[in-house]
Amino acid sequence: MTQGRTYGVLVHSESDTAGALLGIQKIVTGLGWRKVVEPVSVIGTVRGRPDDCRELGAVAAATTLGY
């Protein structure tokens, strides 16, 4: 059983991430997971968003590890 687990997500695309984010939201809702950080949605290169990516990873890891 994974209900109540935490998650964070980064979605990367060359044109649009809305469909992927909607699909992920439906899946995690069905699983009963809870979002601990807002999704990072990147169109094009992730190199322009290092702070967002770093924060996503840090918050997700800290929450998963129970800090």
PyMOL Python script that loads the backbone (N, CA, C, O; Angstrom):
from pymol import cmd

cmd.read_pdbstr("""\
ATOM      1  N   MET A   1       0.854  -1.185   0.000  1.00  0.00           N
ATOM      2  CA  MET A   1       0.000   0.000   0.000  1.00  0.00           C
ATOM      3  C   MET A   1       0.895   1.241   0.000  1.00  0.00           C
ATOM      4  O   MET A   1       1.807   1.356   0.818  1.00  0.00           O
ATOM      5  N   THR A   2       0.634   2.141  -0.897  1.00  0.00           N
ATOM      6  CA  THR A   2       1.450   3.358  -0.982  1.00  0.00           C
ATOM      7  C   THR A   2       0.660   4.619  -0.651  1.00  0.00           C
ATOM      8  O   THR A   2       1.186   5.725  -0.782  1.00  0.00           O
ATOM      9  N   GLN A   3      -0.577   4.475  -0.230  1.00  0.00           N
ATOM     10  CA  GLN A   3      -1.402   5.647   0.064  1.00  0.00           C
ATOM     11  C   GLN A   3      -0.731   6.537   1.098  1.00  0.00           C
ATOM     12  O   GLN A   3      -0.189   6.054   2.092  1.00  0.00           O
ATOM     13  N   GLY A   4      -0.773   7.846   0.855  1.00  0.00           N
ATOM     14  CA  GLY A   4      -0.177   8.805   1.768  1.00  0.00           C
ATOM     15  C   GLY A   4       1.266   9.157   1.456  1.00  0.00           C
ATOM     16  O   GLY A   4       1.831  10.060   2.074  1.00  0.00           O
ATOM     17  N   ARG A   5       1.870   8.454   0.501  1.00  0.00           N
ATOM     18  CA  ARG A   5       3.245   8.793   0.136  1.00  0.00           C
ATOM     19  C   ARG A   5       3.306  10.181  -0.474  1.00  0.00           C
ATOM     20  O   ARG A   5       2.313  10.698  -0.987  1.00  0.00           O
ATOM     21  N   THR A   6       4.467  10.763  -0.411  1.00  0.00           N
ATOM     22  CA  THR A   6       4.672  12.102  -0.953  1.00  0.00           C
ATOM     23  C   THR A   6       5.309  12.016  -2.337  1.00  0.00           C
ATOM     24  O   THR A   6       5.939  11.021  -2.694  1.00  0.00           O
ATOM     25  N   TYR A   7       5.126  13.084  -3.100  1.00  0.00           N
ATOM     26  CA  TYR A   7       5.754  13.110  -4.415  1.00  0.00           C
ATOM     27  C   TYR A   7       6.037  14.538  -4.854  1.00  0.00           C
ATOM     28  O   TYR A   7       5.433  15.498  -4.376  1.00  0.00           O
ATOM     29  N   GLY A   8       6.962  14.636  -5.767  1.00  0.00           N
ATOM     30  CA  GLY A   8       7.264  15.860  -6.493  1.00  0.00           C
ATOM     31  C   GLY A   8       7.540  15.438  -7.923  1.00  0.00           C
ATOM     32  O   GLY A   8       7.960  14.306  -8.161  1.00  0.00           O
ATOM     33  N   VAL A   9       7.316  16.318  -8.868  1.00  0.00           N
ATOM     34  CA  VAL A   9       7.468  15.914 -10.268  1.00  0.00           C
ATOM     35  C   VAL A   9       8.060  17.047 -11.110  1.00  0.00           C
ATOM     36  O   VAL A   9       7.746  18.223 -10.926  1.00  0.00           O
ATOM     37  N   LEU A  10       8.917  16.649 -12.027  1.00  0.00           N
ATOM     38  CA  LEU A  10       9.456  17.546 -13.044  1.00  0.00           C
ATOM     39  C   LEU A  10       9.009  16.983 -14.388  1.00  0.00           C
ATOM     40  O   LEU A  10       9.238  15.812 -14.689  1.00  0.00           O
ATOM     41  N   VAL A  11       8.369  17.830 -15.194  1.00  0.00           N
ATOM     42  CA  VAL A  11       7.934  17.424 -16.518  1.00  0.00           C
ATOM     43  C   VAL A  11       8.671  18.297 -17.527  1.00  0.00           C
ATOM     44  O   VAL A  11       8.660  19.525 -17.438  1.00  0.00           O
ATOM     45  N   HIS A  12       9.306  17.641 -18.480  1.00  0.00           N
ATOM     46  CA  HIS A  12      10.101  18.342 -19.491  1.00  0.00           C
ATOM     47  C   HIS A  12       9.550  18.018 -20.869  1.00  0.00           C
ATOM     48  O   HIS A  12       9.259  16.862 -21.175  1.00  0.00           O
ATOM     49  N   SER A  13       9.409  19.044 -21.697  1.00  0.00           N
ATOM     50  CA  SER A  13       8.894  18.853 -23.042  1.00  0.00           C
ATOM     51  C   SER A  13       9.481  19.910 -23.966  1.00  0.00           C
ATOM     52  O   SER A  13      10.060  20.899 -23.516  1.00  0.00           O
ATOM     53  N   GLU A  14       9.324  19.687 -25.239  1.00  0.00           N
ATOM     54  CA  GLU A  14       9.745  20.679 -26.217  1.00  0.00           C
ATOM     55  C   GLU A  14       8.611  21.642 -26.571  1.00  0.00           C
ATOM     56  O   GLU A  14       8.865  22.692 -27.161  1.00  0.00           O
ATOM     57  N   SER A  15       7.342  21.300 -26.216  1.00  0.00           N
ATOM     58  CA  SER A  15       6.249  22.178 -26.613  1.00  0.00           C
ATOM     59  C   SER A  15       5.168  22.392 -25.557  1.00  0.00           C
ATOM     60  O   SER A  15       4.731  23.528 -25.367  1.00  0.00           O
ATOM     61  N   ASP A  16       4.716  21.339 -24.859  1.00  0.00           N
ATOM     62  CA  ASP A  16       3.590  21.489 -23.939  1.00  0.00           C
ATOM     63  C   ASP A  16       3.665  20.424 -22.853  1.00  0.00           C
ATOM     64  O   ASP A  16       3.968  19.265 -23.137  1.00  0.00           O
ATOM     65  N   THR A  17       3.392  20.810 -21.622  1.00  0.00           N
ATOM     66  CA  THR A  17       3.426  19.854 -20.511  1.00  0.00           C
ATOM     67  C   THR A  17       2.063  19.675 -19.850  1.00  0.00           C
ATOM     68  O   THR A  17       1.937  18.882 -18.917  1.00  0.00           O
ATOM     69  N   ALA A  18       1.048  20.391 -20.310  1.00  0.00           N
ATOM     70  CA  ALA A  18      -0.262  20.378 -19.653  1.00  0.00           C
ATOM     71  C   ALA A  18      -0.872  18.979 -19.600  1.00  0.00           C
ATOM     72  O   ALA A  18      -1.379  18.568 -18.556  1.00  0.00           O
ATOM     73  N   GLY A  19      -0.830  18.247 -20.703  1.00  0.00           N
ATOM     74  CA  GLY A  19      -1.406  16.904 -20.730  1.00  0.00           C
ATOM     75  C   GLY A  19      -0.688  15.945 -19.801  1.00  0.00           C
ATOM     76  O   GLY A  19      -1.319  15.139 -19.116  1.00  0.00           O
ATOM     77  N   ALA A  20       0.626  16.034 -19.779  1.00  0.00           N
ATOM     78  CA  ALA A  20       1.409  15.167 -18.896  1.00  0.00           C
ATOM     79  C   ALA A  20       1.108  15.480 -17.434  1.00  0.00           C
ATOM     80  O   ALA A  20       0.942  14.568 -16.624  1.00  0.00           O
ATOM     81  N   LEU A  21       1.039  16.748 -17.099  1.00  0.00           N
ATOM     82  CA  LEU A  21       0.740  17.131 -15.717  1.00  0.00           C
ATOM     83  C   LEU A  21      -0.658  16.673 -15.307  1.00  0.00           C
ATOM     84  O   LEU A  21      -0.856  16.223 -14.178  1.00  0.00           O
ATOM     85  N   LEU A  22      -1.622  16.785 -16.209  1.00  0.00           N
ATOM     86  CA  LEU A  22      -2.980  16.323 -15.917  1.00  0.00           C
ATOM     87  C   LEU A  22      -2.997  14.810 -15.697  1.00  0.00           C
ATOM     88  O   LEU A  22      -3.648  14.323 -14.773  1.00  0.00           O
ATOM     89  N   GLY A  23      -2.291  14.076 -16.539  1.00  0.00           N
ATOM     90  CA  GLY A  23      -2.214  12.627 -16.378  1.00  0.00           C
ATOM     91  C   GLY A  23      -1.578  12.226 -15.061  1.00  0.00           C
ATOM     92  O   GLY A  23      -2.061  11.317 -14.385  1.00  0.00           O
ATOM     93  N   ILE A  24      -0.504  12.896 -14.694  1.00  0.00           N
ATOM     94  CA  ILE A  24       0.167  12.616 -13.423  1.00  0.00           C
ATOM     95  C   ILE A  24      -0.766  12.907 -12.258  1.00  0.00           C
ATOM     96  O   ILE A  24      -0.832  12.131 -11.304  1.00  0.00           O
ATOM     97  N   GLN A  25      -1.490  14.026 -12.331  1.00  0.00           N
ATOM     98  CA  GLN A  25      -2.421  14.391 -11.262  1.00  0.00           C
ATOM     99  C   GLN A  25      -3.489  13.319 -11.076  1.00  0.00           C
ATOM    100  O   GLN A  25      -3.832  12.976  -9.945  1.00  0.00           O
ATOM    101  N   LYS A  26      -4.010  12.793 -12.164  1.00  0.00           N
ATOM    102  CA  LYS A  26      -5.024  11.745 -12.073  1.00  0.00           C
ATOM    103  C   LYS A  26      -4.455  10.480 -11.431  1.00  0.00           C
ATOM    104  O   LYS A  26      -5.106   9.854 -10.595  1.00  0.00           O
ATOM    105  N   ILE A  27      -3.260  10.116 -11.821  1.00  0.00           N
ATOM    106  CA  ILE A  27      -2.631   8.907 -11.281  1.00  0.00           C
ATOM    107  C   ILE A  27      -2.367   9.038  -9.785  1.00  0.00           C
ATOM    108  O   ILE A  27      -2.721   8.147  -9.013  1.00  0.00           O
ATOM    109  N   VAL A  28      -1.747  10.145  -9.369  1.00  0.00           N
ATOM    110  CA  VAL A  28      -1.410  10.282  -7.951  1.00  0.00           C
ATOM    111  C   VAL A  28      -2.651  10.467  -7.082  1.00  0.00           C
ATOM    112  O   VAL A  28      -2.655  10.075  -5.915  1.00  0.00           O
ATOM    113  N   THR A  29      -3.691  11.056  -7.638  1.00  0.00           N
ATOM    114  CA  THR A  29      -4.953  11.154  -6.898  1.00  0.00           C
ATOM    115  C   THR A  29      -5.515   9.755  -6.652  1.00  0.00           C
ATOM    116  O   THR A  29      -5.960   9.442  -5.548  1.00  0.00           O
ATOM    117  N   GLY A  30      -5.492   8.924  -7.683  1.00  0.00           N
ATOM    118  CA  GLY A  30      -5.964   7.545  -7.539  1.00  0.00           C
ATOM    119  C   GLY A  30      -5.136   6.746  -6.549  1.00  0.00           C
ATOM    120  O   GLY A  30      -5.666   5.889  -5.843  1.00  0.00           O
ATOM    121  N   LEU A  31      -3.848   7.019  -6.494  1.00  0.00           N
ATOM    122  CA  LEU A  31      -2.967   6.313  -5.564  1.00  0.00           C
ATOM    123  C   LEU A  31      -3.060   6.856  -4.142  1.00  0.00           C
ATOM    124  O   LEU A  31      -2.621   6.205  -3.194  1.00  0.00           O
ATOM    125  N   GLY A  32      -3.633   8.051  -3.996  1.00  0.00           N
ATOM    126  CA  GLY A  32      -3.730   8.656  -2.664  1.00  0.00           C
ATOM    127  C   GLY A  32      -2.436   9.303  -2.205  1.00  0.00           C
ATOM    128  O   GLY A  32      -2.210   9.462  -1.006  1.00  0.00           O
ATOM    129  N   TRP A  33      -1.589   9.676  -3.147  1.00  0.00           N
ATOM    130  CA  TRP A  33      -0.330  10.341  -2.808  1.00  0.00           C
ATOM    131  C   TRP A  33      -0.587  11.824  -2.576  1.00  0.00           C
ATOM    132  O   TRP A  33      -1.585  12.373  -3.043  1.00  0.00           O
ATOM    133  N   ARG A  34       0.321  12.463  -1.854  1.00  0.00           N
ATOM    134  CA  ARG A  34       0.158  13.901  -1.597  1.00  0.00           C
ATOM    135  C   ARG A  34       1.359  14.688  -2.126  1.00  0.00           C
ATOM    136  O   ARG A  34       2.517  14.305  -1.959  1.00  0.00           O
ATOM    137  N   LYS A  35       1.029  15.784  -2.760  1.00  0.00           N
ATOM    138  CA  LYS A  35       2.037  16.655  -3.360  1.00  0.00           C
ATOM    139  C   LYS A  35       2.700  17.483  -2.263  1.00  0.00           C
ATOM    140  O   LYS A  35       2.013  18.090  -1.441  1.00  0.00           O
ATOM    141  N   VAL A  36       4.029  17.510  -2.247  1.00  0.00           N
ATOM    142  CA  VAL A  36       4.749  18.275  -1.233  1.00  0.00           C
ATOM    143  C   VAL A  36       5.430  19.507  -1.811  1.00  0.00           C
ATOM    144  O   VAL A  36       5.925  20.359  -1.073  1.00  0.00           O
ATOM    145  N   VAL A  37       5.451  19.594  -3.126  1.00  0.00           N
ATOM    146  CA  VAL A  37       6.063  20.742  -3.789  1.00  0.00           C
ATOM    147  C   VAL A  37       5.369  20.894  -5.148  1.00  0.00           C
ATOM    148  O   VAL A  37       4.986  19.906  -5.773  1.00  0.00           O
ATOM    149  N   GLU A  38       5.216  22.125  -5.588  1.00  0.00           N
ATOM    150  CA  GLU A  38       4.571  22.367  -6.873  1.00  0.00           C
ATOM    151  C   GLU A  38       5.383  21.738  -8.002  1.00  0.00           C
ATOM    152  O   GLU A  38       6.614  21.739  -7.960  1.00  0.00           O
ATOM    153  N   PRO A  39       4.697  21.203  -9.008  1.00  0.00           N
ATOM    154  CA  PRO A  39       5.420  20.607 -10.133  1.00  0.00           C
ATOM    155  C   PRO A  39       6.313  21.632 -10.833  1.00  0.00           C
ATOM    156  O   PRO A  39       5.980  22.815 -10.913  1.00  0.00           O
ATOM    157  N   VAL A  40       7.426  21.166 -11.328  1.00  0.00           N
ATOM    158  CA  VAL A  40       8.294  22.000 -12.158  1.00  0.00           C
ATOM    159  C   VAL A  40       8.023  21.579 -13.595  1.00  0.00           C
ATOM    160  O   VAL A  40       8.247  20.430 -13.976  1.00  0.00           O
ATOM    161  N   SER A  41       7.541  22.524 -14.378  1.00  0.00           N
ATOM    162  CA  SER A  41       7.211  22.287 -15.772  1.00  0.00           C
ATOM    163  C   SER A  41       8.195  23.062 -16.631  1.00  0.00           C
ATOM    164  O   SER A  41       8.280  24.287 -16.544  1.00  0.00           O
ATOM    165  N   VAL A  42       8.931  22.347 -17.454  1.00  0.00           N
ATOM    166  CA  VAL A  42       9.984  22.978 -18.257  1.00  0.00           C
ATOM    167  C   VAL A  42       9.737  22.712 -19.734  1.00  0.00           C
ATOM    168  O   VAL A  42       9.623  21.565 -20.165  1.00  0.00           O
ATOM    169  N   ILE A  43       9.656  23.783 -20.492  1.00  0.00           N
ATOM    170  CA  ILE A  43       9.560  23.677 -21.942  1.00  0.00           C
ATOM    171  C   ILE A  43      10.888  24.178 -22.490  1.00  0.00           C
ATOM    172  O   ILE A  43      11.296  25.309 -22.226  1.00  0.00           O
ATOM    173  N   GLY A  44      11.552  23.328 -23.253  1.00  0.00           N
ATOM    174  CA  GLY A  44      12.887  23.653 -23.743  1.00  0.00           C
ATOM    175  C   GLY A  44      13.935  23.063 -22.822  1.00  0.00           C
ATOM    176  O   GLY A  44      13.813  21.916 -22.393  1.00  0.00           O
ATOM    177  N   THR A  45      14.938  23.818 -22.522  1.00  0.00           N
ATOM    178  CA  THR A  45      16.056  23.315 -21.718  1.00  0.00           C
ATOM    179  C   THR A  45      15.844  23.524 -20.215  1.00  0.00           C
ATOM    180  O   THR A  45      15.324  24.558 -19.794  1.00  0.00           O
ATOM    181  N   VAL A  46      16.244  22.554 -19.425  1.00  0.00           N
ATOM    182  CA  VAL A  46      16.152  22.684 -17.972  1.00  0.00           C
ATOM    183  C   VAL A  46      17.310  23.513 -17.422  1.00  0.00           C
ATOM    184  O   VAL A  46      17.304  23.891 -16.251  1.00  0.00           O
ATOM    185  N   ARG A  47      18.277  23.788 -18.244  1.00  0.00           N
ATOM    186  CA  ARG A  47      19.438  24.553 -17.768  1.00  0.00           C
ATOM    187  C   ARG A  47      19.062  25.950 -17.292  1.00  0.00           C
ATOM    188  O   ARG A  47      19.785  26.543 -16.492  1.00  0.00           O
ATOM    189  N   GLY A  48      17.954  26.479 -17.767  1.00  0.00           N
ATOM    190  CA  GLY A  48      17.515  27.801 -17.338  1.00  0.00           C
ATOM    191  C   GLY A  48      16.751  27.794 -16.037  1.00  0.00           C
ATOM    192  O   GLY A  48      16.366  28.855 -15.547  1.00  0.00           O
ATOM    193  N   ARG A  49      16.517  26.615 -15.456  1.00  0.00           N
ATOM    194  CA  ARG A  49      15.712  26.508 -14.234  1.00  0.00           C
ATOM    195  C   ARG A  49      16.400  25.713 -13.132  1.00  0.00           C
ATOM    196  O   ARG A  49      15.748  24.902 -12.475  1.00  0.00           O
ATOM    197  N   PRO A  50      17.697  25.919 -12.909  1.00  0.00           N
ATOM    198  CA  PRO A  50      18.390  25.081 -11.920  1.00  0.00           C
ATOM    199  C   PRO A  50      17.850  25.249 -10.507  1.00  0.00           C
ATOM    200  O   PRO A  50      17.802  24.275  -9.756  1.00  0.00           O
ATOM    201  N   ASP A  51      17.447  26.445 -10.128  1.00  0.00           N
ATOM    202  CA  ASP A  51      16.953  26.649  -8.762  1.00  0.00           C
ATOM    203  C   ASP A  51      15.643  25.905  -8.532  1.00  0.00           C
ATOM    204  O   ASP A  51      15.444  25.304  -7.476  1.00  0.00           O
ATOM    205  N   ASP A  52      14.747  25.944  -9.520  1.00  0.00           N
ATOM    206  CA  ASP A  52      13.481  25.219  -9.386  1.00  0.00           C
ATOM    207  C   ASP A  52      13.714  23.725  -9.283  1.00  0.00           C
ATOM    208  O   ASP A  52      13.085  23.048  -8.471  1.00  0.00           O
ATOM    209  N   CYS A  53      14.613  23.211 -10.100  1.00  0.00           N
ATOM    210  CA  CYS A  53      14.914  21.779 -10.083  1.00  0.00           C
ATOM    211  C   CYS A  53      15.569  21.370  -8.767  1.00  0.00           C
ATOM    212  O   CYS A  53      15.254  20.318  -8.209  1.00  0.00           O
ATOM    213  N   ARG A  54      16.467  22.195  -8.283  1.00  0.00           N
ATOM    214  CA  ARG A  54      17.154  21.918  -7.013  1.00  0.00           C
ATOM    215  C   ARG A  54      16.161  21.917  -5.851  1.00  0.00           C
ATOM    216  O   ARG A  54      16.216  21.044  -4.985  1.00  0.00           O
ATOM    217  N   GLU A  55      15.259  22.888  -5.833  1.00  0.00           N
ATOM    218  CA  GLU A  55      14.261  22.972  -4.769  1.00  0.00           C
ATOM    219  C   GLU A  55      13.316  21.765  -4.816  1.00  0.00           C
ATOM    220  O   GLU A  55      12.981  21.196  -3.777  1.00  0.00           O
ATOM    221  N   LEU A  56      12.896  21.383  -6.004  1.00  0.00           N
ATOM    222  CA  LEU A  56      12.035  20.217  -6.162  1.00  0.00           C
ATOM    223  C   LEU A  56      12.698  18.986  -5.556  1.00  0.00           C
ATOM    224  O   LEU A  56      12.084  18.274  -4.761  1.00  0.00           O
ATOM    225  N   GLY A  57      13.932  18.740  -5.926  1.00  0.00           N
ATOM    226  CA  GLY A  57      14.652  17.582  -5.409  1.00  0.00           C
ATOM    227  C   GLY A  57      14.859  17.642  -3.914  1.00  0.00           C
ATOM    228  O   GLY A  57      14.694  16.637  -3.223  1.00  0.00           O
ATOM    229  N   ALA A  58      15.219  18.808  -3.403  1.00  0.00           N
ATOM    230  CA  ALA A  58      15.480  18.950  -1.963  1.00  0.00           C
ATOM    231  C   ALA A  58      14.220  18.737  -1.136  1.00  0.00           C
ATOM    232  O   ALA A  58      14.243  18.023  -0.133  1.00  0.00           O
ATOM    233  N   VAL A  59      13.120  19.358  -1.556  1.00  0.00           N
ATOM    234  CA  VAL A  59      11.871  19.218  -0.793  1.00  0.00           C
ATOM    235  C   VAL A  59      11.350  17.785  -0.863  1.00  0.00           C
ATOM    236  O   VAL A  59      10.940  17.221   0.152  1.00  0.00           O
ATOM    237  N   ALA A  60      11.366  17.196  -2.062  1.00  0.00           N
ATOM    238  CA  ALA A  60      10.894  15.821  -2.206  1.00  0.00           C
ATOM    239  C   ALA A  60      11.734  14.860  -1.368  1.00  0.00           C
ATOM    240  O   ALA A  60      11.192  13.983  -0.696  1.00  0.00           O
ATOM    241  N   ALA A  61      13.038  15.023  -1.407  1.00  0.00           N
ATOM    242  CA  ALA A  61      13.919  14.145  -0.634  1.00  0.00           C
ATOM    243  C   ALA A  61      13.732  14.333   0.870  1.00  0.00           C
ATOM    244  O   ALA A  61      13.648  13.355   1.612  1.00  0.00           O
ATOM    245  N   ALA A  62      13.669  15.562   1.311  1.00  0.00           N
ATOM    246  CA  ALA A  62      13.517  15.828   2.740  1.00  0.00           C
ATOM    247  C   ALA A  62      12.188  15.291   3.261  1.00  0.00           C
ATOM    248  O   ALA A  62      12.117  14.759   4.369  1.00  0.00           O
ATOM    249  N   THR A  63      11.150  15.430   2.465  1.00  0.00           N
ATOM    250  CA  THR A  63       9.840  14.946   2.884  1.00  0.00           C
ATOM    251  C   THR A  63       9.801  13.424   2.904  1.00  0.00           C
ATOM    252  O   THR A  63       9.232  12.825   3.816  1.00  0.00           O
ATOM    253  N   THR A  64      10.396  12.810   1.913  1.00  0.00           N
ATOM    254  CA  THR A  64      10.422  11.355   1.840  1.00  0.00           C
ATOM    255  C   THR A  64      11.227  10.772   3.001  1.00  0.00           C
ATOM    256  O   THR A  64      10.865   9.738   3.561  1.00  0.00           O
ATOM    257  N   LEU A  65      12.314  11.442   3.353  1.00  0.00           N
ATOM    258  CA  LEU A  65      13.178  10.952   4.431  1.00  0.00           C
ATOM    259  C   LEU A  65      12.664  11.353   5.808  1.00  0.00           C
ATOM    260  O   LEU A  65      13.189  10.887   6.820  1.00  0.00           O
ATOM    261  N   GLY A  66      11.645  12.209   5.862  1.00  0.00           N
ATOM    262  CA  GLY A  66      11.039  12.568   7.119  1.00  0.00           C
ATOM    263  C   GLY A  66      11.695  13.714   7.856  1.00  0.00           C
ATOM    264  O   GLY A  66      11.526  13.827   9.070  1.00  0.00           O
ATOM    265  N   TYR A  67      12.434  14.565   7.176  1.00  0.00           N
ATOM    266  CA  TYR A  67      13.068  15.712   7.830  1.00  0.00           C
ATOM    267  C   TYR A  67      12.064  16.801   8.098  1.00  0.00           C
ATOM    268  O   TYR A  67      12.418  17.845   8.645  1.00  0.00           O
TER     269      TYR A  67
END
""", "prot")
cmd.dss("prot")
cmd.show_as("cartoon", "prot")
cmd.util.cbc("prot")
cmd.orient("prot")
